[in-house]
């Protein structure tokens, strides 16, 4: 977030987390100055970052038997700093077995990354942003992306209903949610003890609305290279919101018919567009993005809830907040495509009045519950052009749980008791929304 540059370089890097290694700058006789190297392992992908004072030029290729990736960087000399990459690889990394570093040619450094699976690598450079200088990023994605819906159902089978197999749960999900994909004559009658009703009856329509699973996507903001806002004592937004989201998932999974998926469960960065894509993949009924606010004045306080606005922000503060949250991609490290801007504008243009209306209803329920936990920054749901809220069909809200820049609220956000109270407020707000606005039968989404 934009608060990061106000910290000293050393303080900002020190706060980046367990996978960050802050290094003393080193310049060889001809090599580039290396500032830091970092490894961010996660189930979605593993990122390797090499930060330097000047841009680095690199090329890469894959090799087999065994699976490995070779990265060659021009103008680098092998130093103790670069050798630390070897020790940063952990045994539970889903993608990397180990890293070998060597001086292949006098002015060419070679990294050989031994892989655990077939990968789809992406290598790109980023200009300076926030507390960072030039970064060379290597992202290792699985070559074959797992089915997010099946993963979600497997999770439900293992945690909520252990007596059923994933196939049982998947069958139930299809029967209850995907009737729009089947022709009526192809459907077989299901045994039921409920009274028979005619298709035109109100009872049957209500049953269609209620008797299906509800999918909620929780989106802990920031992560990985992007710490989000950092409080006076060094508390990072990305850590607080991940803790709250994990607890909220556990709380919501106790509710019958509730399925919960998270955009991230670990400390890694997820681009804003990817967060929206994940929600669409699982045909989410709701998306709740969780953050912790920040302002340049420490006196600012109180929780806020935001929904999308198709025309403009409801206040100058809301507009400033949206611009700051939308800059997450720049800090976190995304290969920006030329068409990205047009894609976001298209999503915004597609956003329906119904989606925004439902988002405001959801926001009102959540805000009302959060007002029982602590102070509110504004008594009503605000609106602005948050990128993560721009799906045209999914009711979506962004929750600022408090001002991490306020010393008192930072201290509260760090405590398990206050986090538990926030979790209960969020869960109750979501339940109240579903009780008043039960989802309709699922429709296929483009």
N, C-alpha and C positions, 0 to 999 in steps of 0.2 A: 504494500500500500504506500501511499505517498508519505506516510510518517517515517518510513525507513531511512530516507536520506538525511533526516535531521539527527540521526544517531552517528556517533563516530564509527569509522570503518571497523575498528577492532570490536566495539560493542555490538555492532550489527552482526558481524560474522560469528561472534561468540554465542549469540542467541539463536543461531540457526538450527541447533539440535544435535543429537548424538552422532549423526552421520556426517557432520560438517567438521572439517579439519582446517583451522586457520594456520597458514604457513607464513614464515618470514619470507619476504620477497627475495628471489634469487635470480641473478642474471649471470649466465655463463659468459665466456669470452665472446661468443657471437649469438648465443641463444636468447629467446624472448624471456621476459621477466614473468615468472610463475607466481601467482598470488595465492591460489588455493586449489585443491582438488577434493572432490566430494563424490560419494556413491550413495544413491537413493534407491534401495531395493523395495519392490512392491509386487503384488500378484499381477497387477495390470501391466506394469512394465518397470524395468530398472533403468535408471539414468546415471550416467557418468559425466561429471562436469570438470572441465579444466579451465580455470580462470586465469587470465593473463593481462598484462598491462597493454599489450598490443594484439591485433587480430592474429589468429593462427590459421594456417592453411592445412587441410587434411583430406585424405582420401581413404576409402575403406573397401574391403572385399570379404566375402564369406568363403570359408574352406570347410571341407567335410572329412570325415573319418580320421579323427573325431571332429565334431562340430566346433567351429571356432570362428571368430571374427578378427580380422587384422585391420588395425587403424594406423596409418602412417601420417605423421605430422612433420611438416617442413619447418626448419629453423629452430629446432629445439635440441638442447643438449640434455643428456641424461643426468639428473640431479637427485639428491636425497629427497627433495620435495615430491618429484614424480614417482619415486619408488614407494612412497607411502600408499599409493593406490592398491598395491598388493595386499597390504594389511587391512584395508577397509572392506574387503569382500568377506561376507559372513557365510556360514554354512547353510543358512536357511534362505539365501538369495534364490528366487525361483528360476533365474536365468543364467547366472554366472557361477562357474566352478572356481575360477581363479583368473588372475591377470598377470601376464609376464611383460616386463618392460625392458627394452634394450636399444642400444645405439646401432641401428641398422647400417647407416652410412654416416659420414662425418656431420652432415647437416640434415639428417633424417632420423627421427625417433620412431620406433615401431612398438605398438602395444598389441599383444596377442591375448585375446579374451577367450578363454575356454568356456564353452556353453553347455548348459544342461538340456537344451531343447532347440528345435529349429526356430529361428527368430526372423523378425522383419526389422532390420536396423534402420534408424534415421540419424544422420549426422548433419548438424547445421551450426552456424555461428550466430551469435547475438551481439549487438552493440551494447555499450554501457547503459545500465538501467538501475535506478534506485542506488543501493549500496554496492552494486556489482560493477566490475570493469568488463572487459571483453570476455565472453564465454564461448567455449567450444563444447557442444552438448552431443552426447551419444545416447540415444534412447533405444532400448532393446524391447521390442514388442513380440508377443507370440505370433508365429507364422499363421497359426489357425486360431482365430479368436473364439473363446468358449461362448456357448449360448447363455446369455445373461438370464433368460427366463428359467432355463433348466437349473442353473446355479441357484437361483432364488428358491425354486421349489425344493431342491435338495436341502437347502438351508432350513426350510420350514419342516421338512420331513425329519431332519436330524435333531431339531431343537424343540419344536412345538408338538409334533405328533410322531413320536418314534415308532409307534406300532405300525404305521403305514409306510410303504415303500415310496420312493420318488415317482415311480410309474403310477401308483395309485393317486398321488397328489396331482400329477400332471393330468391324468384322466379327469379328475374332478374339476381342475381348472378349465380344461377345454369344454367340458359339459356345461359348466356354469357361466363361462365368460365368452366363448367364441361361437355362439349360436349364429352370429351374423355370417360366418364363413360357410355354414352348411345349408343346404336346401331343406325346406321343411319336410318334404317327403322322405328324405334320407335319414331323418332322425328316428331312432327307436324309442318307444315309450319306456320310461324309467319307473321301476317299482317305487311306490310311495304310499305312505299311510295317510297323507294329507287328503282332504276332501277334493273330489274332482271339481274343476271349474272350467267355464267356457273361456276361450281366448279373449273374448271381448269384455270379460268381467273386470271390475276394478281390483278384485282380490288377486287375479292372475297378474295384472300389471304391477301391483305392489310387490308380489312375489319376485317378479323379474328384477325389480329394483333392489330388493334386499338380499335375495338368496344367491349371492355370488361373493367372490373374494375381493377385498379392497387392497389396492397396491399403493403404498406410500413410499416416495423416494425422499430420503434425507440427504442433504447436501452440506457437509461440513466445509466451510469456505477455506480457500488458500491451501497450503500444504507444500512440502518439499522445498524447492528453491524460494517459494513465496511464503514468508512467515506471517503475512498480514500485519496488523498493527501490533506494536510492542509497547507494553505498559511501562510505567516509571521504574518498576523493580525488575524489568526484563521478561515478564510474562508474555508469551506469544499467543496471538489470536488463534493461530492454526491449532495449537495444542488444546486450548480451552474448548473450542467448538467441536473438535473431534471427540473429546471426552463427553461432552453433552450429547452429541449425536449417538454415540455408542450406547449410552445409558437410555436415551429415548427409544432406540431400536428395541432394546431389551424390554422396555415398558410396553411398547405398542404390540410386540409379538405375543403378549399375554391376552390380547383382545381376540375373540373369535373372528374368523374370516379375514384377519389382517395379515397382509404380506408386506414386509419392509425390505427395501433395498437401499444401499448407501452408494453414493458416488465415489467415496473413498473410505477405506477402513484403516488405512495406514498413513504414515507421514510421507506422502508423495504429491506432486502437483497434478491437478486435473484441469485442462483447459476449459474455459467457460462453455464453448460449443460442445465439448465432449460430455459435460454434465447434462446438458439438454438432451443430447443423443441417447444417453443411458436411460433417461426417464422415458423417452419415446420407445426404446427397445422393449421395455417391460410393460408398456401400455399403462403408465402410471395414472392413478386417479388424482393424486396430489403430489406437488413438489414443495418441500420446505427447506430453504437454504438458510443455514445458521451461521451467524457472524457475531463479532464483538466490535462495537463502534470505537471511533477515535476522533479527536478534535485537537486543534493546536492549543486550545485553552483547557486546562485541566478541570475547570469547574463544570464543564458539560457533563450531564448525567441523565440516566433514565433509559429504559428499553424502548425500542421502536419496531414497528412492523410495516413493511412496504409491499405494495402490489405494483403491477406494470401500469404505465400510463402510455397511451398511444399518441398523445399530442405533446406533452411537456410535463415537467415535474410540478408537483403540487406546492412546492416551496423551493426557495433557493438552497436550503440545507439539503433537501431531498435530491436536487440536481447535483450538488457537490458530492453527496454520498454515492450516487450512481456512477459518476465519473471516476471516483476513486476505486470503487469495487470493480468497475469494468476495466481498469488498468491492470488487473491481476495477471492477465495473460502476458503483459510486457515484463513484469517482475518475475513471474513463475517460469517463463521461458517457453515460448511457442513459436514454431516456424510459421510466421504470418504469411498467408496466401493473399494474392491480389484480390481474390473474389470474396474474402472474408467479410469485408464491409458490406458488400451487396447482399450476402447471405443473411446477415443480421437484419438489414433493412427489410428484406423479403419476409422474414419471420415476424417482424414488427407489423408490417402491412397486413399479414395474414391473421394477426391476433384478433379474435372476435370479441364483440361486446359481451357475449355470454361468458367467455373465459375470464375476462376482467371482472365481471360482476360476481362470479363465483369466487374469484381470488379475494375480492373485497369482503365477501361473506366469511371466508375462511380466516382472513386477517383480523376481522372484527372479533371472532370467537377467541382467537389466540391472544389478541391484545387485551381483551377483557380479563382473561385468566392471568396474564402476566402482570396486570395492574394489581393483582392480589399478592404478588410476590415482592414487588418493589416499585420504585418510582417509574413513571412513564415519561419519555422525552416529549412526546406529543400525545394528546388524548384520542387521536383518530388515526386510522390507517392512512399512510401517505403513499404517493405514487410517483414513479420516475421510470426512466428507461433502462432498468437493470437488464443486462444481457442474459443472465441466467433465468429470467422469468419469461422469456419471449416465445415459449412454445404456444402455438395458437389454440391448442386444445386442452392443455393440462392446467387446472387452477394452481397457481404458484405464488408463494410469498417468500420474502426475505426478512428474516428476524434478526435484529440487532439486540443481543441479550443484555447489553449495557455498554458503558463507555470504559474500555480498558485503559484509556488515557487518564481517567479519573482515579487517583490513588485509592479512594474508598471503594469504588466499584471494582477496581482491579483486585483488591483483596477479597471481596466477596466472590468474584468469579473463580478465584483459585480454590475456594473451599468446597469440599464434597457436599456439605449440607445445602449450600445455596444452589449448587448445580442440580441437586436432587429436586429442589423446589421448582427450579426452572423446567426441569424435565416433566414434572407432574403438571405444570401449567400448560406446556406445549401439548402433552398427551390429552389432557382434558379438552383443550380447545379443538384439537383434531376430532376427538370423539363427538363433541357437540356439533361440529360442522356436519359430520357424516349422519348424525341422528336427524338433522333438519334437512339435509340435502343428500339422500342416498343415491349412489351412482346408478345411472341407467345401464342397460345391457351394453356390452362392449361393441364398438364399431371398428373395422379395420382402419389403421392409420397409414398414411402414405409414408 
